[in-house]
Amino acid sequence: MKPAINFLLLTAALTCFATLQPAQAQMYYDDGRLICCGSAVAGLSSNASFINPAGLGGATQTSHSLNLMQPGFNAYGNAIERKDALKFLFSNQEMTDSTKGSILSNVTNGQGNFLFDGNMNMNWIAYAFTHPKIGGLSFNLTEKITSRMNLQPEMTDLLLNGNQPTAGNPEAVQPQQGISIGKGYGLGNSTIYYHHIREANLAYGRQAIGNEKVKLLIGANVKMVWGIGHLDINVQDSVVNGASSFSDVYNINYGTLDSVFSDFKRNLFKTAGRGTAYSVGVQLVWKKLNIGITTFQVGPIKWKHRNNLTANSENGQMPADSTDTFNGISSYNFSSQTDAVYQLFGFQPGQTFSNRANGKLRINADYNLFKRFKIFSDVLIYTRDGTLGKLPNNYITGVNLDVVPQKFMITTGVQYNKEIKVRYPVGISVAINKNAFLSISTGDVKTFLSKKSDPYSSLSVSLIGVAF
C-alpha cells in the first residue's frame, strides 16, 4: 500500500491514445478515478467500460485507439490533514508521536470514529475500436486498491499506541498487557478493510434505434476479476470476524507486506482469488439531451491462497493462547506491524472464503444549454450490500464550458455523499496538438487550498487522443 506519488505522475507522461470526441464532456466518479472532460463516456473511449458500455455504440467514424497507464487516486480522512491522507496511501514514513497525538485529539474532541477511505486505480492498458454500423468494442486491464478504516476512539488508540502501559503517566487507565481482541479485549464496532484486485474488461455497445431526432444505444461489459490481496477485520462488541488472503505479488511471510508494485512484471499473474462481474447499460440521445442508465453487478471473489481467519469467521479456528503485547503501528504503512496486528486479532490459518462487492446503479444526464455550455448530473447508487455493508451513494452535478472550441475545456460542479459531505471537483482538458488532449481532474479544490483536517485528496490524469 505504498506506491510512490512520483510513479503515478510519471505514468501520466507515458499515456498513449484513446478515442475522443471533445464536444462531449461530463464528470463521473468510479473507484478512485474522477473521470472528466474529454475522457467521459460520450468520448467513446475505453472509459465506457467503467461508466456505461452503451456509449461505445454512438460511434460516427471508424477508429482504433490504444491507451497505457491512466492513474487515479483519492484519499479521505476525517481526523487527519491533507499531507497525512496522502501518506496513508503512498508513504512508508515513520509516524511521529505528535501526529498520533493529533489524530487521537481530533477523534476524541468531536470527530467520533476515525475514518479513512483511500482508493488507487491504474488502467494499465486499453484498446478501443469503433465503427458507425458495427458499434464499438473495448478492452482494458485495470488494477484497483481500496483501503478503508472506521475505528472507535479506543480502537484508534490501541492501533496507534498499542496495549503497553503508558510510560510516565501512572494515573492513566492502563490497557491489559498480553490480551488480544480475539480473546475479549473489550473493543468493538470497528472495521479495517484492504482490497486489491485486477480486472480484465471486455465491453461492446451499438445503436439499437436511431434517426435524425433520437438514438437509443445499448451495451454490455463482462469482467474477469483476479484477487491479489484481501484483509477484512470487523469487530462488533468484542466479537471479531476477520479474513485475509494475499497472493505472492506481496512476497509475504504473512504479515510482511512489500510494496504493491514491486517486481510487478514477475508477479503479474500470481493471484489469490478469482471472480466475475458484468454491467449492462442504455443511453438515450434526444436533440440536446443525453440520458444514460447502467447497472453493475459483481459476483463473489473466492480467495484460496494463504488464507487466515479469526475464530468467529466461517471456517475459522480458535486462536492459540498468547501473551504477546502489541506496541502500535510505527509508520503510515502497516507493513512492518501487520504480523503483530494478526496476533492481536487472533488470526489463524483457515480455509477458502468468499467476499462480495457492492452492486451499483448509475444514472447520468447532460443537456447542451448553450452552444458551448453544458449542464450535467451523475448519480451512483449502491443497490446491494457487500462485505463492508452498503456504501454511501454519490451525487455530482455541474457545468462544462468549452472555453476554446476543441482546444480548452473546464468542467466543475458539486459532489456529495454522506461520508465526504460536500466537495467541489474541477477538471480541465487541454489540446496538446491536433489529435491529443490532456485531462486532469481533482475531487475537491478546497482540499488543495487548505491544510486543515477533513481533507479529500484526489487526482486523475489521462492523455486522450483521437484514434489512429
JOLIN-V147808 format. One record per residue. N is the residue number from 1. RES is the residue in one small letter. SS is DSSP state (H for helix, E for strand, L for the rest). PHI is phi in whole degrees, -180 to 180 (* if undefined). BURIAL is 1 if it has 24 or more other ideal C-beta (glycine too) atoms within 12 Angstrom, else 0. Layout:
BEGIN
n=N res=RES ss=SS phi=PHI burial=BURIAL
n=N res=RES ss=SS phi=PHI burial=BURIAL
END
This chain:
BEGIN
n=1 res=m ss=L phi=* burial=1
n=2 res=k ss=L phi=-141 burial=1
n=3 res=p ss=L phi=-68 burial=1
n=4 res=a ss=L phi=-75 burial=1
n=5 res=i ss=H phi=-60 burial=0
n=6 res=n ss=H phi=-59 burial=0
n=7 res=f ss=H phi=-65 burial=1
n=8 res=l ss=H phi=-64 burial=1
n=9 res=l ss=H phi=-70 burial=0
n=10 res=l ss=H phi=-65 burial=0
n=11 res=t ss=H phi=-65 burial=1
n=12 res=a ss=H phi=-61 burial=1
n=13 res=a ss=H phi=-73 burial=0
n=14 res=l ss=L phi=-94 burial=0
n=15 res=t ss=L phi=-64 burial=1
n=16 res=c ss=L phi=-101 burial=1
n=17 res=f ss=L phi=-101 burial=1
n=18 res=a ss=L phi=-134 burial=1
n=19 res=t ss=L phi=-63 burial=1
n=20 res=l ss=L phi=-150 burial=1
n=21 res=q ss=L phi=-121 burial=1
n=22 res=p ss=L phi=-66 burial=1
n=23 res=a ss=L phi=-68 burial=1
n=24 res=q ss=L phi=-98 burial=1
n=25 res=a ss=L phi=-157 burial=1
n=26 res=q ss=E phi=-160 burial=1
n=27 res=m ss=E phi=-132 burial=1
n=28 res=y ss=E phi=-132 burial=1
n=29 res=y ss=E phi=-105 burial=1
n=30 res=d ss=E phi=-156 burial=1
n=31 res=d ss=L phi=44 burial=1
n=32 res=g ss=L phi=96 burial=1
n=33 res=r ss=E phi=-118 burial=1
n=34 res=l ss=E phi=-104 burial=1
n=35 res=i ss=E phi=-85 burial=1
n=36 res=c ss=E phi=-139 burial=1
n=37 res=c ss=E phi=55 burial=1
n=38 res=g ss=L phi=-65 burial=1
n=39 res=s ss=L phi=-93 burial=1
n=40 res=a ss=L phi=-68 burial=1
n=41 res=v ss=H phi=-61 burial=1
n=42 res=a ss=H phi=-62 burial=1
n=43 res=g ss=H phi=-75 burial=1
n=44 res=l ss=L phi=64 burial=1
n=45 res=s ss=L phi=-89 burial=1
n=46 res=s ss=L phi=-66 burial=1
n=47 res=n ss=L phi=-62 burial=1
n=48 res=a ss=H phi=-57 burial=1
n=49 res=s ss=H phi=-67 burial=1
n=50 res=f ss=H phi=-86 burial=1
n=51 res=i ss=H phi=-105 burial=1
n=52 res=n ss=L phi=-156 burial=1
n=53 res=p ss=H phi=-62 burial=1
n=54 res=a ss=H phi=-63 burial=1
n=55 res=g ss=H phi=-60 burial=1
n=56 res=l ss=H phi=-66 burial=1
n=57 res=g ss=H phi=-82 burial=1
n=58 res=g ss=H phi=-93 burial=1
n=59 res=a ss=L phi=-63 burial=1
n=60 res=t ss=L phi=-114 burial=1
n=61 res=q ss=L phi=-152 burial=0
n=62 res=t ss=L phi=-79 burial=0
n=63 res=s ss=E phi=-156 burial=1
n=64 res=h ss=E phi=-129 burial=1
n=65 res=s ss=E phi=-150 burial=1
n=66 res=l ss=E phi=-135 burial=1
n=67 res=n ss=E phi=-136 burial=1
n=68 res=l ss=E phi=-123 burial=1
n=69 res=m ss=E phi=54 burial=1
n=70 res=q ss=E phi=-100 burial=1
n=71 res=p ss=E phi=-93 burial=1
n=72 res=g ss=E phi=-161 burial=1
n=73 res=f ss=E phi=-157 burial=1
n=74 res=n ss=E phi=-145 burial=1
n=75 res=a ss=E phi=-148 burial=1
n=76 res=y ss=E phi=-127 burial=1
n=77 res=g ss=E phi=-144 burial=1
n=78 res=n ss=L phi=-87 burial=1
n=79 res=a ss=L phi=-128 burial=1
n=80 res=i ss=L phi=-134 burial=1
n=81 res=e ss=L phi=-85 burial=1
n=82 res=r ss=H phi=-56 burial=1
n=83 res=k ss=H phi=-64 burial=1
n=84 res=d ss=H phi=-74 burial=1
n=85 res=a ss=H phi=-60 burial=1
n=86 res=l ss=H phi=-72 burial=1
n=87 res=k ss=H phi=-66 burial=1
n=88 res=f ss=H phi=-63 burial=1
n=89 res=l ss=H phi=-88 burial=1
n=90 res=f ss=H phi=-119 burial=1
n=91 res=s ss=L phi=-110 burial=1
n=92 res=n ss=L phi=-111 burial=1
n=93 res=q ss=L phi=-67 burial=0
n=94 res=e ss=E phi=-65 burial=0
n=95 res=m ss=L phi=-92 burial=1
n=96 res=t ss=L phi=-76 burial=0
n=97 res=d ss=H phi=-62 burial=0
n=98 res=s ss=H phi=-68 burial=0
n=99 res=t ss=H phi=-66 burial=1
n=100 res=k ss=H phi=-60 burial=1
n=101 res=g ss=H phi=-63 burial=0
n=102 res=s ss=H phi=-65 burial=1
n=103 res=i ss=H phi=-63 burial=1
n=104 res=l ss=H phi=-64 burial=1
n=105 res=s ss=H phi=-63 burial=0
n=106 res=n ss=H phi=-65 burial=1
n=107 res=v ss=H phi=-69 burial=1
n=108 res=t ss=H phi=-80 burial=0
n=109 res=n ss=H phi=-107 burial=0
n=110 res=g ss=H phi=115 burial=0
n=111 res=q ss=H phi=-80 burial=1
n=112 res=g ss=L phi=77 burial=0
n=113 res=n ss=L phi=-66 burial=1
n=114 res=f ss=E phi=-82 burial=1
n=115 res=l ss=E phi=-114 burial=1
n=116 res=f ss=E phi=-142 burial=1
n=117 res=d ss=E phi=-137 burial=1
n=118 res=g ss=E phi=-126 burial=1
n=119 res=n ss=E phi=-136 burial=1
n=120 res=m ss=E phi=-126 burial=1
n=121 res=n ss=E phi=-138 burial=1
n=122 res=m ss=E phi=-129 burial=1
n=123 res=n ss=E phi=-86 burial=1
n=124 res=w ss=E phi=-66 burial=1
n=125 res=i ss=E phi=-151 burial=1
n=126 res=a ss=E phi=-145 burial=1
n=127 res=y ss=E phi=-131 burial=1
n=128 res=a ss=E phi=-137 burial=1
n=129 res=f ss=E phi=-130 burial=1
n=130 res=t ss=E phi=-129 burial=1
n=131 res=h ss=E phi=-150 burial=1
n=132 res=p ss=L phi=-56 burial=0
n=133 res=k ss=L phi=-96 burial=0
n=134 res=i ss=L phi=-79 burial=0
n=135 res=g ss=E phi=109 burial=1
n=136 res=g ss=E phi=-128 burial=1
n=137 res=l ss=E phi=-133 burial=1
n=138 res=s ss=E phi=-141 burial=1
n=139 res=f ss=E phi=-139 burial=1
n=140 res=n ss=E phi=-152 burial=1
n=141 res=l ss=E phi=-117 burial=1
n=142 res=t ss=E phi=-130 burial=1
n=143 res=e ss=E phi=-110 burial=1
n=144 res=k ss=E phi=-133 burial=1
n=145 res=i ss=E phi=-129 burial=1
n=146 res=t ss=E phi=-123 burial=1
n=147 res=s ss=E phi=-133 burial=1
n=148 res=r ss=E phi=-136 burial=1
n=149 res=m ss=E phi=-138 burial=1
n=150 res=n ss=E phi=-139 burial=1
n=151 res=l ss=E phi=-120 burial=1
n=152 res=q ss=L phi=-64 burial=1
n=153 res=p ss=H phi=-54 burial=1
n=154 res=e ss=H phi=-65 burial=1
n=155 res=m ss=H phi=-69 burial=1
n=156 res=t ss=H phi=-60 burial=1
n=157 res=d ss=H phi=-62 burial=1
n=158 res=l ss=H phi=-63 burial=1
n=159 res=l ss=H phi=-70 burial=1
n=160 res=l ss=H phi=-78 burial=1
n=161 res=n ss=H phi=-114 burial=1
n=162 res=g ss=L phi=83 burial=1
n=163 res=n ss=L phi=-110 burial=1
n=164 res=q ss=L phi=-84 burial=0
n=165 res=p ss=L phi=-60 burial=0
n=166 res=t ss=L phi=-77 burial=0
n=167 res=a ss=L phi=-68 burial=0
n=168 res=g ss=L phi=74 burial=0
n=169 res=n ss=L phi=-139 burial=0
n=170 res=p ss=L phi=-66 burial=0
n=171 res=e ss=L phi=-81 burial=0
n=172 res=a ss=L phi=-72 burial=0
n=173 res=v ss=L phi=-71 burial=0
n=174 res=q ss=L phi=-89 burial=0
n=175 res=p ss=L phi=-69 burial=1
n=176 res=q ss=L phi=-82 burial=0
n=177 res=q ss=L phi=-71 burial=0
n=178 res=g ss=L phi=72 burial=0
n=179 res=i ss=L phi=-112 burial=1
n=180 res=s ss=L phi=-87 burial=1
n=181 res=i ss=H phi=-61 burial=1
n=182 res=g ss=H phi=-60 burial=1
n=183 res=k ss=H phi=-105 burial=1
n=184 res=g ss=L phi=96 burial=0
n=185 res=y ss=L phi=-63 burial=1
n=186 res=g ss=L phi=101 burial=0
n=187 res=l ss=L phi=-109 burial=1
n=188 res=g ss=L phi=-153 burial=1
n=189 res=n ss=L phi=56 burial=0
n=190 res=s ss=E phi=-138 burial=1
n=191 res=t ss=E phi=-136 burial=1
n=192 res=i ss=E phi=-131 burial=1
n=193 res=y ss=E phi=-141 burial=1
n=194 res=y ss=E phi=-139 burial=1
n=195 res=h ss=E phi=-145 burial=1
n=196 res=h ss=E phi=-130 burial=1
n=197 res=i ss=E phi=-132 burial=1
n=198 res=r ss=E phi=-126 burial=1
n=199 res=e ss=E phi=-124 burial=1
n=200 res=a ss=E phi=-109 burial=1
n=201 res=n ss=E phi=-111 burial=1
n=202 res=l ss=E phi=-123 burial=1
n=203 res=a ss=E phi=-125 burial=1
n=204 res=y ss=E phi=-142 burial=1
n=205 res=g ss=E phi=-143 burial=1
n=206 res=r ss=E phi=-154 burial=1
n=207 res=q ss=E phi=-85 burial=1
n=208 res=a ss=E phi=-91 burial=0
n=209 res=i ss=E phi=-136 burial=0
n=210 res=g ss=E phi=-166 burial=0
n=211 res=n ss=L phi=-150 burial=0
n=212 res=e ss=L phi=-69 burial=0
n=213 res=k ss=L phi=-102 burial=0
n=214 res=v ss=E phi=-141 burial=0
n=215 res=k ss=E phi=-136 burial=1
n=216 res=l ss=E phi=-119 burial=1
n=217 res=l ss=E phi=-107 burial=1
n=218 res=i ss=E phi=-130 burial=1
n=219 res=g ss=E phi=-165 burial=1
n=220 res=a ss=E phi=-146 burial=1
n=221 res=n ss=E phi=-138 burial=1
n=222 res=v ss=E phi=-119 burial=1
n=223 res=k ss=E phi=-124 burial=1
n=224 res=m ss=E phi=-101 burial=1
n=225 res=v ss=E phi=-113 burial=1
n=226 res=w ss=E phi=-109 burial=1
n=227 res=g ss=E phi=-86 burial=1
n=228 res=i ss=E phi=-104 burial=1
n=229 res=g ss=E phi=-158 burial=1
n=230 res=h ss=E phi=-151 burial=1
n=231 res=l ss=E phi=-140 burial=1
n=232 res=d ss=E phi=-136 burial=1
n=233 res=i ss=E phi=-123 burial=1
n=234 res=n ss=E phi=-129 burial=1
n=235 res=v ss=E phi=-112 burial=1
n=236 res=q ss=E phi=-128 burial=0
n=237 res=d ss=L phi=53 burial=0
n=238 res=s ss=L phi=72 burial=1
n=239 res=v ss=E phi=-100 burial=1
n=240 res=v ss=E phi=-103 burial=1
n=241 res=n ss=E phi=-117 burial=1
n=242 res=g ss=E phi=-142 burial=1
n=243 res=a ss=E phi=-145 burial=1
n=244 res=s ss=E phi=-153 burial=1
n=245 res=s ss=E phi=-156 burial=1
n=246 res=f ss=E phi=-135 burial=1
n=247 res=s ss=L phi=-81 burial=1
n=248 res=d ss=H phi=-72 burial=0
n=249 res=v ss=H phi=-61 burial=1
n=250 res=y ss=H phi=-85 burial=1
n=251 res=n ss=L phi=49 burial=1
n=252 res=i ss=L phi=-110 burial=1
n=253 res=n ss=L phi=-104 burial=0
n=254 res=y ss=L phi=38 burial=1
n=255 res=g ss=L phi=125 burial=1
n=256 res=t ss=L phi=-121 burial=0
n=257 res=l ss=L phi=-75 burial=1
n=258 res=d ss=L phi=-85 burial=1
n=259 res=s ss=L phi=-59 burial=1
n=260 res=v ss=L phi=-56 burial=1
n=261 res=f ss=L phi=-104 burial=1
n=262 res=s ss=L phi=-70 burial=0
n=263 res=d ss=L phi=50 burial=0
n=264 res=f ss=L phi=-62 burial=0
n=265 res=k ss=L phi=-61 burial=0
n=266 res=r ss=L phi=-66 burial=0
n=267 res=n ss=L phi=-108 burial=1
n=268 res=l ss=L phi=-55 burial=0
n=269 res=f ss=L phi=-110 burial=0
n=270 res=k ss=L phi=-88 burial=1
n=271 res=t ss=L phi=-128 burial=1
n=272 res=a ss=L phi=-119 burial=1
n=273 res=g ss=E phi=-165 burial=1
n=274 res=r ss=E phi=-152 burial=1
n=275 res=g ss=E phi=-161 burial=1
n=276 res=t ss=E phi=-135 burial=1
n=277 res=a ss=E phi=-154 burial=1
n=278 res=y ss=E phi=-154 burial=1
n=279 res=s ss=E phi=-147 burial=1
n=280 res=v ss=E phi=-132 burial=1
n=281 res=g ss=E phi=-150 burial=1
n=282 res=v ss=E phi=-131 burial=1
n=283 res=q ss=E phi=-142 burial=1
n=284 res=l ss=E phi=-108 burial=1
n=285 res=v ss=E phi=-115 burial=1
n=286 res=w ss=E phi=-133 burial=0
n=287 res=k ss=L phi=55 burial=0
n=288 res=k ss=L phi=-94 burial=0
n=289 res=l ss=E phi=-106 burial=0
n=290 res=n ss=E phi=-131 burial=1
n=291 res=i ss=E phi=-127 burial=1
n=292 res=g ss=E phi=-130 burial=1
n=293 res=i ss=E phi=-134 burial=1
n=294 res=t ss=E phi=-138 burial=1
n=295 res=t ss=E phi=-117 burial=1
n=296 res=f ss=E phi=-119 burial=1
n=297 res=q ss=E phi=-129 burial=1
n=298 res=v ss=E phi=-121 burial=1
n=299 res=g ss=L phi=-74 burial=1
n=300 res=p ss=L phi=-69 burial=1
n=301 res=i ss=E phi=-95 burial=1
n=302 res=k ss=E phi=-97 burial=1
n=303 res=w ss=E phi=-98 burial=1
n=304 res=k ss=L phi=-146 burial=1
n=305 res=h ss=L phi=-126 burial=1
n=306 res=r ss=L phi=51 burial=1
n=307 res=n ss=L phi=-74 burial=1
n=308 res=n ss=E phi=-133 burial=1
n=309 res=l ss=E phi=-134 burial=1
n=310 res=t ss=L phi=-91 burial=1
n=311 res=a ss=L phi=-62 burial=1
n=312 res=n ss=L phi=-89 burial=1
n=313 res=s ss=L phi=-80 burial=1
n=314 res=e ss=L phi=-61 burial=0
n=315 res=n ss=L phi=70 burial=0
n=316 res=g ss=L phi=-77 burial=1
n=317 res=q ss=L phi=-122 burial=0
n=318 res=m ss=L phi=-68 burial=0
n=319 res=p ss=L phi=-70 burial=1
n=320 res=a ss=L phi=-72 burial=0
n=321 res=d ss=L phi=-63 burial=0
n=322 res=s ss=L phi=-151 burial=0
n=323 res=t ss=L phi=-119 burial=0
n=324 res=d ss=L phi=-67 burial=1
n=325 res=t ss=L phi=-109 burial=0
n=326 res=f ss=L phi=-118 burial=1
n=327 res=n ss=L phi=-92 burial=1
n=328 res=g ss=L phi=91 burial=1
n=329 res=i ss=L phi=-73 burial=1
n=330 res=s ss=L phi=-108 burial=1
n=331 res=s ss=E phi=-141 burial=1
n=332 res=y ss=L phi=-68 burial=1
n=333 res=n ss=L phi=-98 burial=1
n=334 res=f ss=H phi=-71 burial=1
n=335 res=s ss=H phi=-48 burial=1
n=336 res=s ss=H phi=-73 burial=1
n=337 res=q ss=H phi=-116 burial=1
n=338 res=t ss=H phi=-62 burial=1
n=339 res=d ss=H phi=-60 burial=1
n=340 res=a ss=H phi=-69 burial=1
n=341 res=v ss=H phi=-62 burial=1
n=342 res=y ss=H phi=-62 burial=1
n=343 res=q ss=H phi=-67 burial=1
n=344 res=l ss=H phi=-61 burial=1
n=345 res=f ss=L phi=-94 burial=1
n=346 res=g ss=L phi=75 burial=1
n=347 res=f ss=L phi=-74 burial=1
n=348 res=q ss=E phi=-141 burial=1
n=349 res=p ss=E phi=-54 burial=0
n=350 res=g ss=L phi=-139 burial=1
n=351 res=q ss=L phi=-95 burial=0
n=352 res=t ss=L phi=-61 burial=1
n=353 res=f ss=E phi=-141 burial=1
n=354 res=s ss=E phi=-129 burial=1
n=355 res=n ss=E phi=-138 burial=1
n=356 res=r ss=L phi=-121 burial=1
n=357 res=a ss=L phi=-86 burial=1
n=358 res=n ss=L phi=-78 burial=1
n=359 res=g ss=E phi=-78 burial=1
n=360 res=k ss=E phi=-134 burial=1
n=361 res=l ss=E phi=-128 burial=1
n=362 res=r ss=E phi=-114 burial=1
n=363 res=i ss=E phi=-126 burial=1
n=364 res=n ss=E phi=-135 burial=1
n=365 res=a ss=E phi=-151 burial=1
n=366 res=d ss=E phi=-143 burial=1
n=367 res=y ss=E phi=-137 burial=0
n=368 res=n ss=E phi=-81 burial=1
n=369 res=l ss=E phi=-68 burial=0
n=370 res=f ss=E phi=-128 burial=0
n=371 res=k ss=L phi=-58 burial=0
n=372 res=r ss=L phi=-124 burial=0
n=373 res=f ss=E phi=-136 burial=0
n=374 res=k ss=E phi=-128 burial=1
n=375 res=i ss=E phi=-109 burial=1
n=376 res=f ss=E phi=-150 burial=1
n=377 res=s ss=E phi=-149 burial=1
n=378 res=d ss=E phi=-145 burial=1
n=379 res=v ss=E phi=-122 burial=1
n=380 res=l ss=E phi=-114 burial=1
n=381 res=i ss=E phi=-111 burial=1
n=382 res=y ss=E phi=-89 burial=1
n=383 res=t ss=E phi=-96 burial=0
n=384 res=r ss=E phi=-142 burial=0
n=385 res=d ss=L phi=-69 burial=0
n=386 res=g ss=E phi=-107 burial=1
n=387 res=t ss=L phi=-59 burial=1
n=388 res=l ss=L phi=-88 burial=1
n=389 res=g ss=E phi=83 burial=0
n=390 res=k ss=L phi=-79 burial=0
n=391 res=l ss=L phi=-79 burial=1
n=392 res=p ss=L phi=-69 burial=0
n=393 res=n ss=L phi=-64 burial=1
n=394 res=n ss=E phi=-122 burial=1
n=395 res=y ss=E phi=-130 burial=1
n=396 res=i ss=E phi=-132 burial=1
n=397 res=t ss=E phi=-140 burial=1
n=398 res=g ss=E phi=-179 burial=1
n=399 res=v ss=E phi=-134 burial=1
n=400 res=n ss=E phi=-126 burial=1
n=401 res=l ss=E phi=-119 burial=1
n=402 res=d ss=E phi=-86 burial=1
n=403 res=v ss=E phi=-61 burial=0
n=404 res=v ss=E phi=-121 burial=0
n=405 res=p ss=L phi=-49 burial=0
n=406 res=q ss=L phi=64 burial=1
n=407 res=k ss=L phi=-124 burial=0
n=408 res=f ss=E phi=-149 burial=1
n=409 res=m ss=E phi=-125 burial=1
n=410 res=i ss=E phi=-125 burial=1
n=411 res=t ss=E phi=-123 burial=1
n=412 res=t ss=E phi=-150 burial=1
n=413 res=g ss=E phi=178 burial=1
n=414 res=v ss=E phi=-128 burial=1
n=415 res=q ss=E phi=-118 burial=1
n=416 res=y ss=E phi=-145 burial=1
n=417 res=n ss=E phi=-146 burial=1
n=418 res=k ss=L phi=-69 burial=0
n=419 res=e ss=L phi=-87 burial=1
n=420 res=i ss=L phi=-89 burial=1
n=421 res=k ss=E phi=65 burial=0
n=422 res=v ss=E phi=-86 burial=0
n=423 res=r ss=E phi=-133 burial=1
n=424 res=y ss=L phi=-127 burial=1
n=425 res=p ss=L phi=-73 burial=1
n=426 res=v ss=E phi=-143 burial=1
n=427 res=g ss=E phi=-139 burial=1
n=428 res=i ss=E phi=-130 burial=1
n=429 res=s ss=E phi=-133 burial=1
n=430 res=v ss=E phi=-123 burial=1
n=431 res=a ss=E phi=-73 burial=1
n=432 res=i ss=E phi=-90 burial=0
n=433 res=n ss=E phi=-149 burial=0
n=434 res=k ss=L phi=-62 burial=0
n=435 res=n ss=L phi=-119 burial=0
n=436 res=a ss=E phi=-133 burial=1
n=437 res=f ss=E phi=-132 burial=1
n=438 res=l ss=E phi=-102 burial=1
n=439 res=s ss=E phi=-113 burial=1
n=440 res=i ss=E phi=-131 burial=1
n=441 res=s ss=E phi=-141 burial=1
n=442 res=t ss=E phi=-134 burial=1
n=443 res=g ss=L phi=-81 burial=1
n=444 res=d ss=L phi=-161 burial=1
n=445 res=v ss=H phi=-66 burial=1
n=446 res=k ss=H phi=-67 burial=1
n=447 res=t ss=H phi=-64 burial=1
n=448 res=f ss=H phi=-79 burial=0
n=449 res=l ss=H phi=-99 burial=0
n=450 res=s ss=L phi=-137 burial=0
n=451 res=k ss=L phi=-102 burial=0
n=452 res=k ss=L phi=-71 burial=0
n=453 res=s ss=L phi=-66 burial=1
n=454 res=d ss=L phi=68 burial=1
n=455 res=p ss=E phi=-84 burial=1
n=456 res=y ss=E phi=-132 burial=1
n=457 res=s ss=E phi=-81 burial=1
n=458 res=s ss=E phi=-157 burial=1
n=459 res=l ss=E phi=-153 burial=1
n=460 res=s ss=E phi=-137 burial=1
n=461 res=v ss=E phi=-126 burial=1
n=462 res=s ss=E phi=-143 burial=1
n=463 res=l ss=E phi=-107 burial=1
n=464 res=i ss=E phi=-108 burial=1
n=465 res=g ss=E phi=-135 burial=1
n=466 res=v ss=L phi=-64 burial=1
n=467 res=a ss=L phi=-59 burial=1
n=468 res=f ss=L phi=-94 burial=0
END
